[in-house]
């Protein structure tokens, strides 16, 4: 089974990711900070860590259980 990427819900269309939000010790253990823009799909994925940022109330804001086969 394919593992679902980490999902972060946000109310902002422009988000930053450094891969170390929940890692003790900070950015030294993550990746370079990148800025991402959520488009009409309602989500954007980080190219480094595959973290998915979902716009709250947007078209992609659904429960992961509803999208599994």
Number of C-alpha atoms within 10 A of each C-alpha: 3 4 5 11 12 11 14 13 13 16 12 12 16 14 15 12 22 18 21 17 12 9 11 9 10 12 16 12 13 17 13 13 13 13 11 17 14 18 12 10 12 17 23 21 19 17 11 14 15 14 17 18 29 24 23 17 12 15 12 16 16 12 8 10 7 7 7 7 4
